[in-house]
Amino acid sequence: MALADLTQLEILQGSLGLLWVIIASLIGLKIIYKAINLKRKELVFVGLAYVLVVSAWWGVSFQFVSYGLLDIKLDEYTYIFIANAFIPIALICWGYAICEIMNPELKKNLFIFIFIFSVVWEIYIIYFLFSDISMIARLESTFDSNQSTYNLIFIITAILIFVITGMIFSFKSMKLEDKELKWKGRFLFIAWISFFIGALMDSAITLNAVNLVIVRLILISGAIEYYLGFFLPKPIANQLAK
C-alpha cells in the first residue's frame, strides 16, 4: 500500500491536513445549517465562504486519502485545480456576506471590487490550467505545491481582503453595548488572526513535525473561534457576560 511508501513527515502532513479540512468544513456546514434555520441568507454565505476557503488544503487532504489509502495518486492538474479554483468563489461569498452584514450600501463599491478581482483570478486559473500550469503552481512533491509569483500575489491579496474586512467587522461588533455581541466580535477578531498566522506560516516556512503540528492547531483553533464569532452558545455567552 502507498501509505507505507510515505515518510513519517508526509503521513503527519497528510493526516493533519485532512483533520483540519474535516473540522473546518463541519464548522462551515454547521453555520450554513443554523443560518438556513434562522433564514439568514448572509450567514449562509459566511459558512459557504469558510467551507470553500479551506479548499486551499483540499489538495493535501485529497492526496492523502487518494494516494495514502487507495494507492491512487492525484495528477498535477487535478491537485492544482482543487487547491486553487474554489478560493475566488469563497472570496465572492465572503464579500457578499460581509457587505450585507455591515452595510448593504457597500455592495456598490467594496463588493464590486471583490467580485471583479475574484472573477479575474478565476479566469486566470482556468486559462493557465490548460495552457501553462506553471503560471499557477507546480507540484513539487506528494503534498507540496510551489505557487507561481503571479498566483501568490492573488493569494496574498485575497488573504488580506479576508482578514482586513473580517477584522473591521469584528471591531464594529466590539464597540457595541451588547456584551454578547462584544464577545462575538472578539472571537471573530481572534479567528482572523489565527487564520492569517496559520495560513502565512503554512505557505511561507519549511514545515517540520513540530511547526506542522503548531500550524494545524492554530488553523483548527481559528475555525472554532470563527464559529463562536457568529453563533456563541448561550451558556458560554452568559458566563462571559459575567
ZAVO-223585 format. One record per atom (N, C-alpha, C): x, y, z. Coordinates in steps of 0.1 Angstrom, whole numbers, plus 5000, padded with zeros to 4 digits. Example, Ala and Ser with C-alpha at 12.3 -4.5 7.8 and 13.67 -1.06 7.14 Angstrom:
% ZAVO-223585
513249435078
512349555078
513249675078
512849785071
513749895071
512950005079
END
This chain:
% ZAVO-223585
500849885000
500050005000
500950125000
500450234994
501250354992
501550425005
500750405015
500950465028
502250425034
502750305031
503950255036
505150325029
504850385017
505950455010
506150595014
505150645022
505250785027
506250795039
506850905040
507750935052
506850965064
507350965076
506651005088
506151145087
506951235081
506551375080
505451395070
505451315059
504351315049
503051265055
503151155063
501951105069
501351205079
502251275086
501751375096
501151495088
501851535077
501351645069
499951615063
499851495058
498551455051
497451435061
497751365072
496751345082
496251465089
497151555093
496751685099
496051775089
496451775077
495751845066
494351805065
494151665065
492851615064
491951645076
492551635088
491851675100
491451815100
492351905096
491952055095
490852075086
490852015074
489852025064
488451975069
488451865076
487251805081
486651895092
487451935101
486952025112
486452155107
487152225098
486752355093
485552335084
485452235076
484252205068
483052185076
483152105086
482052075095
481552205102
482452285106
482052415112
481352505102
481952515090
481252585079
479852535076
479752405075
478452345072
477452375084
477952375096
477052395108
476552545107
477452635104
477052775102
475952785092
476152715080
475152715069
473752655075
473852545082
472652485087
471852575096
472652645106
471952735115
471452855108
472152905098
471753025091
470452995083
470352875077
469152835070
467952835079
468152775091
467052765101
466652905106
467553005106
467253135111
466853225099
466853165087
466553245075
467453365073
468753345076
469753455074
470653425062
470253475051
470953445038
472353485039
472653595045
474053645045
474953555053
474353485064
475153395072
475353265065
474453225055
474653115047
475953125039
476153255034
477353275026
478653285035
478453325048
479553325057
480053175059
479153085060
479552945062
480152885049
479452925038
479952875025
481352925022
481653055025
482953115023
484053035031
483652995043
484652915051
484952775046
483852715041
484052575035
484952585023
484752695015
485452705002
486952755004
487152845014
488452895016
489352785021
488852685027
489652565032
490052485020
489452505008
489852434996
491352454993
491952554999
493452564997
494152445002
493552375011
494152255017
493552125012
492652135002
492052014997
493051924990
493951994983
495051914976
495751814985
496151874997
496851785006
496051675012
494751715016
493951615022
493451505012
493051555000
492551454990
493751364985
494851424984
496051344981
496351234991
496251275004
496451175015
495451055014
494251085012
493250985011
493450904998
493650974987
493650904974
494950814973
496050874976
497350804974
497750724986
497550784998
498050715010
497150595014
495850605011
494950505015
494450415003
494350474991
493750404980
494850374969
496050424971
497150404962
496850454948
496150564948
495850644935
496350784937
497350814929
497950954931
497351054922
496951164928
496351274920
497351334911
496951354898
497951414889
498051564892
499051624886
499351764890
498251864887
497551834875
496451924871
495251924881
494951794885
493851784895
494151844908
495451824913
495851874926
495852024926
496452084915
496552234914
495152294913
494252224905
492852284903
492152284917
492052174924
491252174936
491752254947
493052284946
493752364957
493652514954
493152554942
493152694938
491852744933
491152664925
489952714918
488752764926
488652714938
487552754946
487752864956
488952914957
489253024966
488653154961
488653184948
488053314943
486553304946
485853184945
484453174948
484253204963
485153154971
485053174986
485053324989
485953394981
486153544983
484853614979
484153574969
482953634965
481853614975
481753494980
480753464991
481053545003
482353555007
482653635019
482353785017
482753835005
482453975002
480954015002
480153924997
478753944997
478253945011
478653845019
478153835033
478553955041
479853995041
480354095050
479754235046
479454255033
478854375029
477354385034
476654275033
475254265037
475154285053
476154225060
476054235075
476454375079
477554435074
477954565078
477154675073
476954675060
476254785053
475954745039
474654715035
474354685021
474854785011
475054905015
475555005006
476954975001
477654895009
479054865005
479054784992
477954724988
477954644976
478154724964
477954854965
478154944954
479554974951
480454944960
481854974958
482754854962
482754814975
483654714980
483354574973
482054544973
481754414967
482054404952
481754514945
482054514931
483554494929
484354554937
485854534936
486254394939
485654334950
485954194953
485454104942
484354124937
483754044926
484654044914
485054164909
485854174897
487254114899
487854134911
489154074914
489053924914
487953864920
487753724921
487553664907
486753724899
486453674885
487753674877
488553784877
489753794870
490753684875
490753654888
491653554893
491153414888
489853394888
489253264884
489653234869
489453344861
489753334847
491253304845
492053364853
493553344853
493853194856
493253144866
493453004870
493052904859
491752924854
491252834844
492052844831
492452964827
493252974814
494552904815
495352934826
496652874826
496652734831
495552684836
495452544839
495552464827
495052514815
495052444803
496152484793
496852594796
497852654787
499252644793
499452684805
500752674812
500552664827
500452544832
500152534846
501152594856
502452604851
503452664859
503152814863
502252874855
501853014859
500953014871
500452894875
499652884887
500452834898
500952714896
501752644906
502352514900
503352454907
503852334903
503852234915
503552114913
503552014923
504951964925
505552004937
506951974939
507151834945
506251794953
506251664959
504851614962
504751504969
503351444970
502351544976
502851614986
501951704993
502251854993
503251894985
503752024984
503652084970
503052204969
503052274956
503752404958
504352454947
505052574947
504352684939
503752784945
502952884938
503852974929
503253004918
503953104909
503953244916
504753334911
504753464917
503453534915
502953524903
501653594900
500553544908
500453404909
499353344917
499453384932
500753384936
501053424950
500553564953
500653654944
500153794945
498653784947
497953704939
496453694940
496153634954
496853534958
496653464971
496853564983
497953634983
498253734994
497153844994
496753894982
495753994982
494453944987
494053814984
492853754989
492853745004
493953695009
494153685024
493953815031
494553925025
494454055031
492954105031
492254075020
490854115019
490054045029
490253905031
489553835041
489853885055
491153905058
491553945072
491154085075
491354185066
491054325068
489554345070
488754295061
487354315062
486754235074
487354115077
486854045089
487254115102
488354185102
488754255114
488054385116
487654455105
486854575105
485454535111
484954425106
483654385112
483754345127
484854285131
484954245145
485154365153
485854465149
486054595156
484654665158
483854665148
482554725149
481654655159
481754515160
481054445169
481554465184
482854485185
483454505198
483054645204
482654735196
482254875200
480854875204
480054775202
478654775206
478454755221
477354805226
477054795240
476754655245
476054575236
475654445240
476854355242
476954295254
478154225258
478354095250
477254035246
477353915238
477953945224
477454055218
478054095205
479454135207
479854195218
481254235220
482154105220
481654005227
482453885227
482453805214
481353815206
481453765193
482453835184
482553965186
483554045178
484954005182
485153975195
486453935200
486853805194
485953705195
486253575189
486553585174
485753665167
485953675153
487353745150
487653845158
488953905157
490153805158
490053725169
491053625172
491053515160
489853485155
489753385144
490553435132
490453555128
491153605116
492653625119
493053655131
494453655135
495053515133
494253415139
494753275138
494853225124
493853265115
493853225101
495053285094
495253415097
496353485090
497653425094
497953405106
499153345111
499353205106
498353125107
498352985102
498652975087
497853055080
497953045065
499353095061
499853205067
501153265064
502253165067
502253105079
503253005083
503252885074
502052845070
501852725062
502452745048
502452865043
502952895029
504352945029
504753005040
506053085040
507253005046
507052905054
508152845061
508252695057
509452645059
509652495057
509052425069
508152335067
507452275078
508252145082
508452135095
508952005101
507851955110
508051845117
507051785125
506451875136
507351955142
506952045153
506152155148
506652235139
505952355135
504652315126
504652195120
503552155113
502352135122
502652075134
501552055144
501052185149
502052275152
501652415157
500752485147
501152485134
500352555123
498952495122
498852365122
497552305121
496652335133
497252335145
496452365157
496052515157
496852605152
496452745150
495252755141
495352685130
494252695120
492952625126
493052515133
491852455138
491252545149
492152605157
491552695168
490852815161
491452855150
490752965142
489352935137
489252805133
487952765128
486852765140
487352715151
486452715163
486052865167
487052945167
486853095170
485853155160
486053115148
485153175137
483753135140
483453015143
482152975147
481553055158
482353065169
481953135181
481653285178
482353335168
482153475164
480753505158
480153395153
478753415147
477653345155
478053235161
477053165169
477653125183
477553215192
478153195205
477053125214
477253005218
476252935226
475853015239
474653015242
474153095253
474853075267
475052945270
475752915283
477152985283
477852975272
479253045272
479053195272
478053245265
477853395264
477453445278
476653375285
476253415299
477453415308
478253315307
479453315316
480453425313
480653455300
481553565296
480953695299
479653715299
479053835302
479253875317
479453775325
479653805339
481053855342
END
